[in-house]
Amino acid sequence: MELEIARKMGDGALQKARALNLKPMSVFIQDARGAIRLVLTEDGASQQRAEIAYGKSNGAIAFGMGTRGLAKRVGMVPEFMSTVVHAIRGPLVPVAGGVLVKDKDGTVIGAIGISGDTADHDEACAVSGIEAVGLVAQIGD
């Protein structure tokens, strides 16, 4: 994922958060191999907000699905979380707000994780940022 795309995606996500008057947000964007492309944290966000956003983005990349889908799997098989947390590098936060980013052909090119408000609002901002750059969001399986 090109840095310019990540910047526009992050800005689009934060614009959505401001339009909805949400709490201060953190945005974390990784490319398809998990490399960090962008981290944005709004003024007033709590101290660990970016780390939580990273856990959402990283979980989406690690499992090839949005974290809404990952949360469902954890709910169905609770021991799943305790075992997989040791198998991936980096944090894992299996709640909505981590969204895979795909190109128009369906190829995963990265993930965006957002934290700051409710999980549903976080996810809506992520999707808005992805759509702002003409890419496709995958929120679940």
Disulfide bonds with the S-S distance in Angstrom:
none
